[in-house]
Amino acid sequence: MNVLLGGRIKALRTARNYTQEQVAERLRISRQKYARIENGTNSITLDILTKLADVFDVTVGDITRVLDEKPAVAYRAGTDDASAKKIFDMLDLFYANKHMYTRLQHRNMA
C-alpha cells in the first residue's frame, strides 16, 4: 500500500516539476523523510496526506484513488484476484471441451 501511495505522490510531484526538497520544505519535514514516503518505506499519515493535497492542489481522494485501482495484469503476478480465477476457469473449460470434442471425433471415425 505504501509503495502505491508513494508512486502516486511521486507522479504528482514530477507532473508539477517540484523537487523533493521543495515538497519537503512545504511539508516541514526533511527531504530524506519525504524520499522514504515516495519510496514506500515510511507510512504516510492523514496529516501528511492532507498537506500533500494542498501542495499539489488535489484532494486526498485524488492521491489515495490509486489504492482502489486494480492492475490490468494482476493475473501475471500470481495474485488471487477474482478476474484471474475467471480467466483460468475459462481456459480449463476450453481445454476440457477441446478434449471432449477430440474424443467424439475419434469415436465417430471408428
N, CA, C and O atoms as a DFTB+ gen file, in Angstrom:
440 C
 N C O
     1  1       0.820      -1.190       0.000
     2  2       0.000       0.000       0.000
     3  2       0.868       1.259       0.000
     4  3       0.613       2.195      -0.758
     5  1       1.892       1.276       0.852
     6  2       2.755       2.449       0.912
     7  2       3.466       2.693      -0.412
     8  3       3.684       3.839      -0.805
     9  1       3.828       1.612      -1.098
    10  2       4.525       1.752      -2.377
    11  2       3.595       2.364      -3.421
    12  3       4.017       3.215      -4.205
    13  1       2.334       1.936      -3.436
    14  2       1.370       2.512      -4.381
    15  2       1.152       3.994      -4.112
    16  3       1.156       4.810      -5.033
    17  1       0.964       4.329      -2.852
    18  2       0.778       5.742      -2.498
    19  2       2.025       6.556      -2.829
    20  3       1.931       7.660      -3.364
    21  1       3.177       6.009      -2.512
    22  2       4.421       6.702      -2.798
    23  2       4.599       6.960      -4.291
    24  3       5.037       8.037      -4.696
    25  1       4.257       5.967      -5.103
    26  2       4.348       6.143      -6.549
    27  2       3.404       7.212      -7.058
    28  3       3.753       7.991      -7.945
    29  1       2.210       7.247      -6.496
    30  2       1.231       8.271      -6.887
    31  2       1.717       9.664      -6.478
    32  3       1.584      10.623      -7.239
    33  1       2.271       9.763      -5.291
    34  2       2.778      11.053      -4.801
    35  2       3.947      11.515      -5.677
    36  3       4.039      12.692      -6.025
    37  1       4.825      10.598      -6.025
    38  2       5.954      10.950      -6.890
    39  2       5.455      11.426      -8.251
    40  3       5.979      12.396      -8.798
    41  1       4.445      10.749      -8.802
    42  2       3.891      11.150     -10.098
    43  2       3.301      12.556     -10.029
    44  3       3.476      13.354     -10.951
    45  1       2.610      12.855      -8.945
    46  2       2.051      14.201      -8.779
    47  2       3.157      15.247      -8.659
    48  3       3.053      16.345      -9.205
    49  1       4.211      14.889      -7.938
    50  2       5.324      15.830      -7.767
    51  2       6.017      16.102      -9.100
    52  3       6.283      17.255      -9.440
    53  1       6.305      15.063      -9.839
    54  2       7.007      15.259     -11.110
    55  2       6.127      15.949     -12.145
    56  3       6.629      16.687     -12.992
    57  1       4.825      15.715     -12.083
    58  2       3.915      16.392     -13.015
    59  2       3.915      17.901     -12.790
    60  3       3.645      18.671     -13.712
    61  1       4.215      18.316     -11.576
    62  2       4.240      19.744     -11.255
    63  2       5.652      20.321     -11.264
    64  3       5.871      21.482     -10.920
    65  1       6.607      19.477     -11.668
    66  2       8.016      19.890     -11.738
    67  2       8.565      20.403     -10.414
    68  3       9.355      21.347     -10.383
    69  1       8.140      19.772      -9.315
    70  2       8.669      20.092      -7.993
    71  2       9.809      19.130      -7.689
    72  3       9.815      17.988      -8.148
    73  1      10.755      19.600      -6.924
    74  2      11.804      18.713      -6.427
    75  2      11.355      18.141      -5.093
    76  3      10.417      18.643      -4.474
    77  1      12.029      17.091      -4.660
    78  2      11.727      16.538      -3.343
    79  2      11.995      17.573      -2.254
    80  3      11.266      17.649      -1.266
    81  1      13.029      18.356      -2.440
    82  2      13.359      19.387      -1.458
    83  2      12.235      20.404      -1.324
    84  3      11.877      20.797      -0.214
    85  1      11.675      20.832      -2.460
    86  2      10.600      21.831      -2.431
    87  2       9.377      21.294      -1.694
    88  3       8.784      21.993      -0.873
    89  1       9.004      20.059      -1.988
    90  2       7.826      19.479      -1.338
    91  2       8.093      19.268       0.156
    92  3       7.248      19.583       0.994
    93  1       9.259      18.739       0.475
    94  2       9.602      18.505       1.885
    95  2       9.580      19.804       2.671
    96  3       9.111      19.839       3.809
    97  1      10.081      20.858       2.074
    98  2      10.083      22.162       2.754
    99  2       8.665      22.638       3.036
   100  3       8.376      23.151       4.117
   101  1       7.786      22.465       2.058
   102  2       6.393      22.886       2.259
   103  2       5.683      22.019       3.291
   104  3       4.765      22.481       3.970
   105  1       6.106      20.760       3.411
   106  2       5.518      19.865       4.411
   107  2       6.165      20.037       5.781
   108  3       5.658      19.540       6.786
   109  1       7.289      20.748       5.807
   110  2       8.074      20.953       7.028
   111  2       8.623      19.636       7.583
   112  3       8.598      19.380       8.787
   113  1       9.122      18.810       6.651
   114  2       9.808      17.574       7.023
   115  2      11.125      17.537       6.248
   116  3      11.334      18.329       5.330
   117  1      11.999      16.622       6.620
   118  2      13.283      16.519       5.919
   119  2      13.078      15.907       4.531
   120  3      12.098      15.203       4.286
   121  1      14.013      16.187       3.639
   122  2      13.939      15.613       2.303
   123  2      14.067      14.096       2.383
   124  3      13.440      13.378       1.603
   125  1      14.872      13.606       3.317
   126  2      15.049      12.162       3.474
   127  2      13.751      11.481       3.881
   128  3      13.415      10.412       3.373
   129  1      13.031      12.104       4.795
   130  2      11.753      11.533       5.216
   131  2      10.768      11.546       4.049
   132  3      10.033      10.582       3.837
   133  1      10.760      12.645       3.295
   134  2       9.870      12.714       2.137
   135  2      10.253      11.653       1.105
   136  3       9.375      11.015       0.523
   137  1      11.542      11.458       0.874
   138  2      12.003      10.443      -0.082
   139  2      11.542       9.056       0.353
   140  3      11.161       8.239      -0.485
   141  1      11.576       8.784       1.658
   142  2      11.106       7.482       2.159
   143  2       9.600       7.318       1.963
   144  3       9.125       6.199       1.774
   145  1       8.848       8.408       2.005
   146  2       7.407       8.346       1.731
   147  2       7.192       7.974       0.269
   148  3       6.370       7.112      -0.041
   149  1       7.939       8.631      -0.637
   150  2       7.806       8.326      -2.063
   151  2       8.226       6.896      -2.381
   152  3       7.644       6.255      -3.256
   153  1       9.238       6.396      -1.673
   154  2       9.714       5.029      -1.910
   155  2       8.838       3.969      -1.263
   156  3       9.000       2.778      -1.529
   157  1       7.917       4.393      -0.419
   158  2       7.035       3.449       0.255
   159  2       7.635       2.853       1.511
   160  3       7.062       1.933       2.095
   161  1       8.778       3.364       1.935
   162  2       9.428       2.859       3.141
   163  2       8.733       3.359       4.395
   164  3       8.554       2.607       5.353
   165  1       8.343       4.621       4.390
   166  2       7.650       5.217       5.540
   167  2       6.147       5.185       5.323
   168  3       5.656       5.345       4.206
   169  1       5.436       4.976       6.410
   170  2       3.979       5.094       6.364
   171  2       3.624       6.565       6.219
   172  3       4.400       7.450       6.580
   173  1       2.453       6.802       5.693
   174  2       2.018       8.178       5.489
   175  2       0.807       8.442       6.371
   176  3      -0.135       7.651       6.399
   177  1       0.837       9.550       7.084
   178  2      -0.254       9.895       7.978
   179  2      -1.302      10.719       7.236
   180  3      -1.041      11.260       6.161
   181  1      -2.467      10.801       7.816
   182  2      -3.529      11.616       7.231
   183  2      -3.120      13.085       7.202
   184  3      -3.474      13.815       6.276
   185  1      -2.380      13.512       8.211
   186  2      -1.901      14.897       8.252
   187  2      -0.997      15.188       7.048
   188  3      -1.151      16.213       6.384
   189  1      -0.069      14.293       6.776
   190  2       0.832      14.478       5.622
   191  2       0.035      14.400       4.326
   192  3       0.271      15.183       3.406
   193  1      -0.903      13.467       4.245
   194  2      -1.739      13.366       3.033
   195  2      -2.489      14.668       2.773
   196  3      -2.572      15.131       1.635
   197  1      -3.024      15.244       3.822
   198  2      -3.762      16.500       3.696
   199  2      -2.847      17.620       3.217
   200  3      -3.218      18.406       2.346
   201  1      -1.650      17.685       3.792
   202  2      -0.694      18.709       3.377
   203  2      -0.248      18.492       1.932
   204  3      -0.099      19.454       1.178
   205  1      -0.036      17.233       1.544
   206  2       0.343      16.934       0.159
   207  2      -0.757      17.348      -0.819
   208  3      -0.482      17.871      -1.899
   209  1      -1.993      17.106      -0.423
   210  2      -3.119      17.502      -1.275
   211  2      -3.105      19.009      -1.496
   212  3      -3.374      19.478      -2.602
   213  1      -2.793      19.764      -0.457
   214  2      -2.690      21.230      -0.587
   215  2      -1.526      21.619      -1.501
   216  3      -1.664      22.487      -2.363
   217  1      -0.388      20.970      -1.302
   218  2       0.800      21.284      -2.107
   219  2       0.539      21.029      -3.589
   220  3       0.907      21.842      -4.437
   221  1      -0.101      19.894      -3.900
   222  2      -0.328      19.511      -5.294
   223  2      -1.649      20.035      -5.854
   224  3      -1.968      19.815      -7.022
   225  1      -2.417      20.733      -5.007
   226  2      -3.713      21.282      -5.400
   227  2      -4.661      20.198      -5.916
   228  3      -5.290      20.340      -6.964
   229  1      -4.742      19.104      -5.139
   230  2      -5.647      17.995      -5.427
   231  2      -6.360      17.640      -4.116
   232  3      -6.088      18.238      -3.075
   233  1      -7.254      16.684      -4.175
   234  2      -7.898      16.206      -2.953
   235  2      -7.153      14.984      -2.423
   236  3      -6.382      14.350      -3.144
   237  1      -7.392      14.670      -1.174
   238  2      -6.811      13.457      -0.595
   239  2      -7.297      12.242      -1.385
   240  3      -6.544      11.292      -1.603
   241  1      -8.551      12.280      -1.807
   242  2      -9.097      11.194      -2.617
   243  2      -8.369      11.010      -3.936
   244  3      -8.221       9.889      -4.422
   245  1      -7.911      12.128      -4.520
   246  2      -7.138      12.026      -5.762
   247  2      -5.823      11.287      -5.532
   248  3      -5.348      10.567      -6.410
   249  1      -5.247      11.465      -4.365
   250  2      -3.985      10.786      -4.050
   251  2      -4.234       9.318      -3.742
   252  3      -3.509       8.449      -4.226
   253  1      -5.253       9.038      -2.941
   254  2      -5.493       7.661      -2.491
   255  2      -6.277       6.827      -3.491
   256  3      -6.435       5.622      -3.294
   257  1      -6.762       7.429      -4.535
   258  2      -7.537       6.686      -5.541
   259  2      -6.739       5.520      -6.119
   260  3      -7.320       4.514      -6.525
   261  1      -5.440       5.645      -6.158
   262  2      -4.573       4.594      -6.693
   263  2      -4.746       3.283      -5.930
   264  3      -4.490       2.210      -6.476
   265  1      -5.178       3.363      -4.671
   266  2      -5.386       2.149      -3.876
   267  2      -6.605       1.373      -4.348
   268  3      -6.701       0.168      -4.115
   269  1      -7.545       2.057      -5.013
   270  2      -8.757       1.397      -5.487
   271  2      -8.582       0.775      -6.863
   272  3      -9.385      -0.065      -7.270
   273  1      -7.531       1.182      -7.589
   274  2      -7.326       0.686      -8.941
   275  2      -6.697      -0.694      -8.895
   276  3      -5.819      -0.962      -8.075
   277  1      -7.157      -1.571      -9.790
   278  2      -6.583      -2.904      -9.882
   279  2      -5.659      -2.939     -11.090
   280  3      -6.000      -2.428     -12.157
   281  1      -4.488      -3.542     -10.918
   282  2      -3.588      -3.633     -12.062
   283  2      -4.197      -4.461     -13.178
   284  3      -4.864      -5.464     -12.928
   285  1      -3.963      -4.036     -14.403
   286  2      -4.546      -4.708     -15.561
   287  2      -3.969      -6.097     -15.760
   288  3      -4.621      -6.949     -16.364
   289  1      -2.775      -6.346     -15.274
   290  2      -2.133      -7.642     -15.476
   291  2      -1.862      -8.349     -14.151
   292  3      -0.831      -9.004     -14.000
   293  1      -2.760      -8.226     -13.207
   294  2      -2.562      -8.837     -11.895
   295  2      -2.445     -10.353     -11.992
   296  3      -1.739     -10.971     -11.194
   297  1      -3.134     -10.962     -12.968
   298  2      -3.086     -12.411     -13.078
   299  2      -1.675     -12.897     -13.405
   300  3      -1.330     -14.035     -13.086
   301  1      -0.861     -12.064     -14.030
   302  2       0.513     -12.451     -14.350
   303  2       1.387     -12.474     -13.108
   304  3       2.398     -13.175     -13.073
   305  1       1.014     -11.727     -12.109
   306  2       1.807     -11.657     -10.882
   307  2       1.460     -12.785      -9.927
   308  3       2.079     -12.910      -8.871
   309  1       0.480     -13.609     -10.280
   310  2       0.100     -14.729      -9.438
   311  2      -0.758     -14.336      -8.260
   312  3      -0.837     -15.084      -7.286
   313  1      -1.404     -13.184      -8.316
   314  2      -2.266     -12.776      -7.213
   315  2      -3.576     -13.539      -7.266
   316  3      -3.974     -14.038      -8.319
   317  1      -4.230     -13.626      -6.146
   318  2      -5.508     -14.321      -6.058
   319  2      -6.639     -13.356      -6.375
   320  3      -7.480     -13.083      -5.519
   321  1      -6.667     -12.858      -7.553
   322  2      -7.684     -11.912      -7.978
   323  2      -8.858     -12.689      -8.577
   324  3      -8.651     -13.712      -9.229
   325  1     -10.065     -12.223      -8.367
   326  2     -11.247     -12.915      -8.876
   327  2     -11.230     -12.986     -10.398
   328  3     -11.622     -14.003     -10.971
   329  1     -10.783     -11.923     -11.060
   330  2     -10.755     -11.936     -12.518
   331  2      -9.729     -12.940     -13.034
   332  3      -9.956     -13.572     -14.066
   333  1      -8.617     -13.096     -12.343
   334  2      -7.620     -14.081     -12.748
   335  2      -8.204     -15.480     -12.625
   336  3      -7.976     -16.328     -13.487
   337  1      -8.947     -15.721     -11.571
   338  2      -9.577     -17.033     -11.396
   339  2     -10.559     -17.300     -12.517
   340  3     -10.627     -18.419     -13.025
   341  1     -11.320     -16.290     -12.913
   342  2     -12.264     -16.461     -14.015
   343  2     -11.545     -16.808     -15.312
   344  3     -12.007     -17.657     -16.076
   345  1     -10.423     -16.158     -15.559
   346  2      -9.654     -16.445     -16.773
   347  2      -9.173     -17.887     -16.776
   348  3      -9.307     -18.589     -17.778
   349  1      -8.612     -18.328     -15.652
   350  2      -8.124     -19.699     -15.588
   351  2      -9.266     -20.713     -15.660
   352  3      -9.101     -21.781     -16.250
   353  1     -10.406     -20.399     -15.075
   354  2     -11.571     -21.278     -15.185
   355  2     -12.027     -21.398     -16.638
   356  3     -12.381     -22.482     -17.101
   357  1     -12.015     -20.266     -17.353
   358  2     -12.411     -20.295     -18.768
   359  2     -11.425     -21.124     -19.585
   360  3     -11.835     -21.867     -20.476
   361  1     -10.143     -21.007     -19.294
   362  2      -9.140     -21.801     -20.012
   363  2      -9.320     -23.291     -19.724
   364  3      -9.232     -24.120     -20.630
   365  1      -9.572     -23.623     -18.461
   366  2      -9.818     -25.024     -18.109
   367  2     -11.027     -25.569     -18.854
   368  3     -10.996     -26.686     -19.372
   369  1     -12.095     -24.772     -18.906
   370  2     -13.300     -25.195     -19.609
   371  2     -13.021     -25.371     -21.102
   372  3     -13.480     -26.334     -21.716
   373  1     -12.273     -24.446     -21.676
   374  2     -11.936     -24.539     -23.092
   375  2     -11.188     -25.840     -23.391
   376  3     -11.537     -26.559     -24.327
   377  1     -10.158     -26.138     -22.593
   378  2      -9.374     -27.344     -22.847
   379  2     -10.168     -28.612     -22.570
   380  3      -9.974     -29.620     -23.250
   381  1     -11.055     -28.578     -21.587
   382  2     -11.914     -29.736     -21.336
   383  2     -12.838     -29.970     -22.520
   384  3     -13.021     -31.110     -22.947
   385  1     -13.423     -28.901     -23.056
   386  2     -14.299     -29.039     -24.230
   387  2     -13.518     -29.488     -25.451
   388  3     -14.007     -30.296     -26.240
   389  1     -12.308     -28.972     -25.612
   390  2     -11.479     -29.371     -26.744
   391  2     -11.157     -30.860     -26.654
   392  3     -11.213     -31.572     -27.656
   393  1     -10.821     -31.328     -25.451
   394  2     -10.515     -32.742     -25.247
   395  2     -11.741     -33.609     -25.549
   396  3     -11.623     -34.644     -26.205
   397  1     -12.912     -33.190     -25.072
   398  2     -14.143     -33.939     -25.325
   399  2     -14.457     -33.963     -26.817
   400  3     -14.859     -35.001     -27.342
   401  1     -14.284     -32.853     -27.500
   402  2     -14.539     -32.768     -28.934
   403  2     -13.613     -33.722     -29.693
   404  3     -14.049     -34.414     -30.613
   405  1     -12.353     -33.757     -29.311
   406  2     -11.392     -34.650     -29.973
   407  2     -11.783     -36.107     -29.758
   408  3     -11.713     -36.905     -30.692
   409  1     -12.192     -36.464     -28.550
   410  2     -12.617     -37.845     -28.276
   411  2     -13.847     -38.205     -29.091
   412  3     -13.933     -39.316     -29.614
   413  1     -14.806     -37.283     -29.211
   414  2     -16.003     -37.554     -30.005
   415  2     -15.669     -37.707     -31.486
   416  3     -16.272     -38.533     -32.172
   417  1     -14.740     -36.942     -31.975
   418  2     -14.320     -37.053     -33.385
   419  2     -13.697     -38.405     -33.650
   420  3     -13.959     -39.010     -34.690
   421  1     -12.878     -38.893     -32.736
   422  2     -12.238     -40.214     -32.896
   423  2     -13.281     -41.320     -32.817
   424  3     -13.175     -42.311     -33.539
   425  1     -14.272     -41.179     -31.969
   426  2     -15.337     -42.176     -31.840
   427  2     -16.176     -42.260     -33.118
   428  3     -16.524     -43.349     -33.573
   429  1     -16.494     -41.100     -33.687
   430  2     -17.315     -41.067     -34.894
   431  2     -16.580     -41.629     -36.096
   432  3     -17.217     -42.138     -37.017
   433  1     -15.263     -41.553     -36.113
   434  2     -14.484     -42.085     -37.218
   435  2     -14.303     -43.583     -37.102
   436  3     -14.039     -44.249     -38.103
   437  1     -14.437     -44.121     -35.920
   438  2     -14.210     -45.560     -35.712
   439  2     -15.399     -46.400     -36.065
   440  3     -15.349     -47.624     -35.939
